[in-house]
């Protein structure tokens, strides 16, 4: 029997030692060992004992070599890891981003942080970027705009408690102080949420306000919160007295609370105010004494038609308006038409079913963008369909963007009169799906000859091939569609568009998107 340990000369030389060579036993001895009844002689037992000692010695030598080589291997692996870290650092110095001008890198940082940095989030982007390295920290600190896009939570459940020791306020407030310090004197465009501070309890927003009171000269938007801590008297704005007057550009809140802000006198007639948002319908009989003649953007929610008209009469410089009109309240018959010569954008959400709707009482000759959203039930309503053509005809405006959301009726003559429309969006209900003849009129350029962007959603009655023909016809006519979007389209009577239609449309329209 041959038992051996095989090795090469090179290994022995590296290990500086000689490993054991092969050794032998006779075949007769091997056969005798295989016999379980064989009892070795004393000489044989002595020989076996000597062989066992030698083998044990060989084993110990090999174990020692293995231990030595394992320690050496661990050292080599550790050195490799160190070298890898050194290589990563050295390669990072050659990274393309290091060759970017700091101005471009600061723009990238602003883009990475986004428009809304939640101060309650575990990872706060500007703070994380500033901690990357000395260079990035210097760039972040030299870019005050990076520190202006913060927001604070307004959910008391998120804060946990009105007491800072037991809530996230203990983390948010130090962050807010850092952001305010690093943003220099740049305007604060986010809403400053204002609540009254009682003697017994302090609302969450009041903790933020304590910090923000040192920066009133930077406030751009004041939002007076409607809550159990709402202001009740003009004196509730007393904390602002003696502070620099906030140069407010925007004001939002309940009409009664806005009037209390006016009565407080601390805002000195709002000389820079351009945006007003009436967010709460509870006090729509009150019209705040604001400088309406300088307002350019107005938003009102759940208001009556009469209330809307009373305010619009005071807003000759209005450029954008967003309204959600209730059915309650009527505009007096013969009340006249409010002319808004500078109005460019209208968004009107309505469930009004009476004949005195908002459009019947306004004129907007400069209107470019019009969004009309029908709410509530979708039964056909002739007064609504009549008001839109009358409004457009009376205004003689050249619309560029037209959006109809869930309309209950449609007048092709009205659409055909708007030949300057470049962007059109129609989200349809089942009672009035987008019909085949509408797509056909787009194909023949009878509707919207300058159309570049078409968005259709909801229920439709056309086929995918109709859209393919539309795209081909407009391309042949020299006025191709640039964007075609289909949003949650439900084809009546069929499971969907033909399978090959999306692929064909992708080859005809530069931007084609379809969502389920």
C-alpha positions in Angstrom: 0.0 0.0 0.0 1.3 3.4 -1.0 0.4 6.4 1.2 2.0 9.8 0.2 1.8 13.5 0.4 2.4 15.1 -3.1 4.0 18.4 -3.5 6.3 20.3 -5.8 9.8 21.7 -5.4 8.6 25.3 -5.9 6.2 25.0 -3.0 9.0 23.6 -0.7 11.2 26.5 -1.7 8.6 29.1 -0.9 7.8 27.5 2.5 11.5 27.0 3.3 10.9 23.6 4.6 10.9 19.9 3.4 7.6 18.1 3.5 7.6 14.3 4.1 8.2 12.0 1.1 6.4 8.8 0.2 6.7 5.7 2.4 5.7 2.0 1.8 4.6 -1.2 3.5 4.9 -4.7 2.0 1.9 -6.3 0.4 2.0 -9.3 2.8 1.7 -6.9 5.7 -1.3 -5.2 4.0 -3.1 -8.5 3.5 -2.5 -9.5 7.1 -3.9 -6.2 8.3 -7.1 -6.9 6.3 -7.7 -10.0 8.3 -9.7 -9.0 11.4 -8.4 -11.9 13.4 -4.8 -11.1 12.8 -2.8 -10.2 15.9 0.4 -8.3 15.0 3.6 -9.6 16.4 5.6 -7.5 18.8 8.0 -6.4 16.1 5.2 -5.5 13.8 3.4 -3.5 16.5 6.6 -1.7 17.3 7.0 -0.9 13.5 3.4 0.4 13.3 3.9 2.5 16.4 7.0 4.1 14.8 5.1 4.7 11.6 2.2 6.3 13.6 4.6 8.7 15.3 6.2 9.7 12.0 2.8 10.2 10.4 1.6 12.3 13.3 4.8 14.4 12.9 4.0 14.9 9.2 0.5 15.9 10.1 1.7 18.5 12.6 4.2 19.9 10.1 1.4 20.3 7.4 -1.0 21.9 10.0 1.8 24.4 10.9 2.3 25.2 7.2 -1.4 25.7 6.7 -1.7 28.0 9.7 1.3 30.0 8.5 -0.2 30.3 5.0 -3.7 31.2 6.3 -2.2 34.0 8.3 -0.3 35.1 5.3 -3.5 34.9 3.2 -5.4 37.0 5.7 -2.6 39.6 5.6 -2.7 39.6 1.8 -6.5 40.0 1.8 -6.3 42.9 4.2 -3.6 44.6 2.1 -5.8 44.0 -1.0 -8.8 45.7 0.8 -6.6 48.7 1.7 -5.3 49.0 -1.8 -8.9 48.8 -3.2 -9.9 51.7 -0.9 -6.8 53.6 -2.1 -7.6 52.8 -5.7 -11.3 54.0 -5.3 -10.1 57.3 -3.8 -7.5 57.7 -6.5 -10.0 56.9 -9.3 -12.5 59.2 -7.8 -10.1 62.1 -8.3 -10.3 61.3 -12.0 -14.1 60.9 -12.1 -15.8 63.1 -14.7 -17.9 64.8 -12.1 -14.7 66.4 -10.6 -14.2 68.2 -13.9 -17.6 69.8 -13.8 -17.6 73.6 -13.0 -19.0 74.3 -9.6 -21.8 76.3 -11.1 -23.0 73.2 -13.0 -22.6 71.0 -9.9 -24.6 73.4 -7.8 -27.4 73.2 -10.5 -27.3 69.4 -10.3 -27.6 69.5 -6.5 -30.6 71.8 -6.8 -32.2 69.4 -9.2 -31.4 66.4 -7.0 -33.0 68.1 -3.9 -36.2 68.8 -5.8 -38.8 71.4 -5.0 -39.9 70.1 -1.7 -37.5 68.9 1.0 -39.5 67.3 3.9 -37.8 68.3 7.1 -39.4 65.3 8.9 -38.0 62.7 6.5 -35.1 60.5 7.7 -32.9 61.5 4.8 -32.7 65.2 4.2 -31.2 65.7 0.7 -29.3 69.0 1.2 -27.8 67.9 4.5 -26.8 64.6 2.9 -25.1 66.2 -0.1 -23.3 68.7 2.2 -21.8 65.7 4.1 -20.2 64.0 1.1 -16.9 65.8 1.1 -15.3 69.2 1.8 -15.8 70.4 -1.8 -19.5 69.4 -1.9 -20.1 71.0 1.5 -18.5 74.3 0.2 -20.7 74.2 -2.9 -23.8 73.5 -0.9 -23.1 76.3 1.6 -22.4 78.7 -1.3 -25.8 77.9 -2.9 -28.4 79.5 -0.6 -31.2 78.5 -3.0 -30.5 74.9 -2.1 -31.8 75.6 1.4 -35.0 77.3 0.5 -37.1 74.3 -0.7 -38.1 73.0 2.7 -41.5 72.0 3.9 -42.9 71.2 7.4 -45.6 68.5 8.0 -49.0 69.7 8.9 -50.4 66.4 10.2 -50.5 66.3 14.0 -50.4 62.5 14.0 -47.1 62.7 12.1 -45.7 65.1 14.7 -46.9 62.8 17.5 -47.7 65.5 20.0 -47.9 69.2 20.5 -45.0 68.9 22.8 -41.6 68.9 21.1 -39.9 66.5 23.6 -42.2 63.7 22.5 -42.4 64.3 18.8 -40.5 64.8 15.6 -40.4 68.5 16.4 -37.2 68.0 18.3 -35.6 66.9 14.9 -37.5 69.2 12.6 -36.9 72.5 14.4 -33.0 72.3 14.4 -33.1 71.4 10.7 -35.4 74.4 10.0 -33.0 76.7 11.8 -30.1 75.3 9.7 -32.0 75.8 6.4 -33.0 79.3 7.4 -29.5 80.2 8.3 -28.0 78.8 5.1 -30.6 80.2 2.7 -29.4 83.8 3.4 -32.0 86.4 2.7 -33.7 84.6 -0.2 -37.5 84.8 -0.2 -39.4 81.9 1.5 -41.9 80.9 -1.1 -43.5 78.0 0.9 -46.6 78.7 2.9 -45.9 80.0 6.3 -48.7 78.3 8.3 -50.2 80.6 10.9 -52.1 79.5 14.0 -53.0 81.3 17.2 -50.8 80.4 20.2 -53.0 80.0 23.3 -51.7 80.2 26.8 -52.4 76.6 27.6 -51.6 74.7 24.4 -49.3 75.4 21.5 -50.2 73.9 18.1 -47.5 72.2 16.1 -47.3 75.0 13.5 -46.7 77.5 16.3 -43.4 75.8 17.1 -42.3 76.4 13.5 -43.6 80.0 13.7 -41.4 80.7 16.7 -38.3 80.1 14.4 -39.8 81.8 11.4 -40.7 85.0 13.3 -37.0 86.0 13.0 -37.4 86.0 9.2 -40.7 87.8 8.5 -38.9 90.0 6.0 -38.6 86.9 3.8 -42.1 85.7 4.0 -43.9 85.4 0.6 -46.9 83.3 1.3 -49.0 83.3 4.5 -51.5 80.5 5.0 -53.9 81.1 7.9 -54.8 77.6 9.1 -58.4 76.7 9.8 -58.3 74.5 12.9 -59.1 74.4 16.6 -56.2 76.9 17.0 -57.5 79.3 14.3 -57.3 83.1 14.9 -60.4 84.5 16.4 -59.5 88.2 16.8 -57.2 90.8 15.1 -55.1 90.7 18.3 -54.2 87.1 17.5 -51.7 88.5 15.0 -49.9 90.5 17.8 -46.8 88.3 17.6 -46.0 90.0 14.2 -46.1 93.5 15.7 -42.6 95.1 15.9 -41.3 92.6 13.3 -40.4 93.6 9.7 -43.5 93.7 7.6 -43.8 90.5 5.6 -43.7 91.4 1.9 -46.5 88.9 1.1 -47.0 87.8 -2.5 -49.7 85.2 -1.7 -52.3 84.9 1.0 -54.5 81.9 1.7 -57.1 80.9 4.2 -60.8 81.2 5.2 -62.4 84.5 4.2 -63.1 85.5 7.8 -59.5 84.8 8.9 -58.2 86.9 6.0 -60.4 89.7 7.1 -59.0 89.4 10.6 -55.5 89.7 9.1 -56.6 92.9 7.4 -58.1 94.3 10.6 -54.9 93.6 12.5 -53.1 96.3 10.6 -49.7 94.5 10.8 -49.6 93.8 7.1 -50.0 97.5 6.1 -52.5 97.0 3.2 -50.5 94.2 1.5 -48.7 96.3 -1.0 -47.1 93.3 -2.9 -50.0 90.9 -2.7 -50.7 89.3 -6.1 -52.2 85.8 -5.2 -55.3 85.1 -3.1 -56.6 81.6 -2.3 -59.9 81.3 -0.4 -59.7 77.8 0.8 -62.7 77.4 3.1 -66.4 77.9 2.2 -67.7 78.5 5.7 -67.7 82.3 5.5 -68.3 83.1 1.8 -70.6 85.9 2.7 -67.5 87.9 3.8 -65.4 89.5 1.2 -62.0 90.4 2.8 -60.9 94.0 2.4 -57.9 93.1 0.3 -56.3 95.2 -2.5 -58.3 93.3 -5.1 -57.3 95.6 -7.9 -53.7 94.3 -7.8 -54.5 90.6 -7.6 -53.4 88.6 -10.5 -54.1 85.0 -9.4 -57.3 84.0 -7.6 -58.5 80.6 -6.4 -61.8 80.0 -4.7 -63.2 76.7 -3.4 -66.9 75.8 -2.9 -68.3 79.3 -3.5 -71.5 80.5 -4.9 -71.8 82.3 -8.3 -72.9 85.6 -6.7 -69.9 85.5 -4.4 -67.6 84.9 -7.3 -69.0 87.8 -9.3 -68.8 90.2 -6.4 -65.0 89.6 -6.1 -64.4 89.5 -9.9 -65.8 93.0 -10.2 -62.9 94.2 -8.1 -60.2 92.4 -10.0 -59.5 94.2 -13.3 -55.9 92.9 -13.4 -56.7 89.2 -12.9 -54.6 86.8 -15.1 -55.4 83.4 -13.6 -58.5 82.1 -11.9 -59.4 78.7 -10.4 -63.0 78.2 -9.2 -65.1 75.5 -7.8 -68.6 76.7 -7.9 -71.6 75.4 -5.9 -75.2 75.2 -7.0 -76.4 77.4 -4.2 -76.9 81.0 -4.9 -78.0 82.8 -8.0 -76.6 85.8 -9.8 -79.3 88.4 -10.2 -80.9 88.6 -13.6 -79.6 91.5 -15.6 -76.6 91.8 -13.3 -74.4 92.5 -16.3 -71.2 90.9 -17.5 -67.8 91.3 -15.7 -65.1 92.1 -18.2 -61.6 90.6 -17.3 -59.3 92.1 -20.0 -56.1 90.5 -18.7 -57.4 87.0 -17.8 -55.3 84.4 -19.5 -56.0 81.2 -17.6 -59.4 79.8 -16.3 -60.0 76.5 -14.5 -63.6 76.1 -13.6 -64.9 73.1 -11.6 -68.7 73.2 -11.4 -71.8 71.1 -10.7 -74.0 74.2 -11.2 -77.3 73.3 -12.9 -79.0 76.7 -12.9 -79.0 79.0 -15.9 -77.0 81.7 -14.2 -73.6 79.9 -14.3 -70.3 81.7 -14.0 -69.5 81.7 -17.7 -72.7 83.6 -18.5 -71.5 86.6 -16.5 -67.8 87.0 -17.5 -65.9 88.0 -20.6 -62.2 87.2 -21.2 -60.8 88.5 -24.5 -57.2 87.6 -23.7 -58.0 84.0 -22.6 -55.5 81.4 -23.8 -55.9 78.5 -21.5 -59.3 77.1 -20.5 -60.0 74.0 -18.3 -63.7 73.1 -17.7 -64.4 70.3 -15.3 -67.9 68.9 -14.7 -68.5 67.4 -11.3 -71.4 65.3 -9.9 -74.0 63.7 -12.2 -73.4 63.5 -15.9 -76.8 63.9 -17.3 -76.9 66.2 -20.3 -77.5 69.9 -19.4 -78.3 72.3 -22.1 -77.6 75.4 -20.1 -74.0 74.3 -19.5 -73.5 73.5 -23.2 -75.0 76.8 -24.2 -72.9 78.9 -21.8 -69.6 77.8 -23.2 -70.2 78.8 -26.8 -71.8 82.1 -25.7 -68.8 82.8 -23.5 -66.3 82.1 -26.2 -68.2 84.0 -28.8 -68.6 87.0 -26.5 -65.0 87.0 -25.5 -63.6 86.5 -29.0 -60.5 84.9 -27.5 -57.9 82.8 -29.3 -57.6 79.7 -27.1 -54.3 77.8 -27.2 -55.0 75.1 -24.6 -58.5 73.6 -24.0 -59.3 70.9 -21.5 -62.8 69.3 -21.1 -63.0 66.9 -18.1 -66.1 64.7 -18.0 -68.4 66.9 -20.2 -72.0 66.0 -20.4 -72.5 67.5 -23.8 -70.4 68.8 -26.7 -70.9 71.3 -29.5 -68.7 70.8 -32.5 -69.4 74.3 -33.7 -67.8 75.7 -30.5 -64.7 73.5 -31.0 -64.5 74.4 -34.7 -64.5 78.1 -33.9 -61.3 77.7 -31.9 -58.8 77.3 -34.7 -55.8 78.4 -32.7 -55.9 75.5 -30.2 -52.6 73.7 -30.1 -53.2 71.5 -27.0 -56.5 69.7 -26.5 -57.5 67.3 -23.7 -60.7 65.4 -23.3 -61.5 63.0 -20.5 -64.8 61.4 -21.3 -67.6 59.7 -19.3 -69.5 56.6 -20.4 -72.6 58.8 -21.2 -70.6 60.8 -23.7 -67.6 58.8 -24.9 -65.1 60.3 -27.4 -66.9 59.5 -30.7 -65.5 58.3 -34.0 -66.8 61.4 -35.8 -64.7 63.6 -33.4 -61.5 61.8 -34.5 -62.7 62.0 -38.1 -63.1 65.8 -37.8 -59.5 66.0 -36.4 -58.3 63.9 -39.3 -59.8 66.2 -41.9 -58.6 69.3 -40.0 -62.1 70.5 -39.6 -61.2 70.7 -35.9 -58.1 72.3 -34.5 -55.9 72.6 -37.6 -52.9 73.8 -35.5 -53.2 71.0 -33.0 -49.8 69.7 -31.7 -50.8 67.9 -28.5 -53.8 65.6 -28.1 -54.7 63.8 -24.9 -57.7 61.5 -24.7 -58.9 59.6 -21.6 -61.8 57.7 -20.2 -64.5 56.1 -22.5 -64.0 56.2 -26.2 -65.9 54.8 -29.2 -63.2 54.9 -31.9 -60.6 52.2 -32.9 -56.9 52.3 -32.9 -56.9 52.5 -36.7 -58.8 55.7 -36.5 -55.9 57.3 -34.6 -53.4 55.9 -37.0 -55.3 57.5 -39.9 -55.4 60.7 -37.9 -51.7 60.8 -37.4 -51.0 60.0 -41.0 -53.4 62.6 -42.4 -52.0 65.4 -40.2 -48.4 64.5 -41.2 -49.4 64.5 -44.8 -51.0 67.9 -44.4 -47.9 69.4 -42.9 -49.3 69.8 -39.4 -48.2 66.6 -37.6 -49.1 65.7 -34.1 -46.1 66.1 -31.7 -47.7 64.5 -28.6 -50.5 61.9 -28.4 -51.4 60.6 -24.9 -54.1 58.0 -24.1 -55.0 57.9 -20.4 -56.9 54.9 -19.0 -58.8 54.5 -22.2 -61.9 52.2 -22.1 -63.1 51.3 -25.6 -66.9 50.8 -25.7 -67.9 47.3 -26.9 -64.3 46.1 -27.2 -61.5 45.0 -24.8 -59.2 47.8 -26.1 -57.3 49.1 -29.1 -56.0 46.8 -31.7 -52.8 45.1 -30.6 -50.7 46.7 -33.4 -52.1 50.2 -33.0 -49.7 51.4 -30.2 -46.6 50.3 -32.2 -47.9 52.0 -35.4 -48.6 55.2 -33.5 -45.1 55.2 -31.9 -43.7 55.4 -35.4 -46.0 58.3 -36.4 -46.0 60.5 -33.4 -42.7 61.7 -31.7 -44.2 61.4 -28.2 -46.8 58.6 -27.8 -47.8 57.5 -24.3 -50.6 55.1 -23.3 -51.5 54.2 -19.7 -54.0 51.6 -18.6 
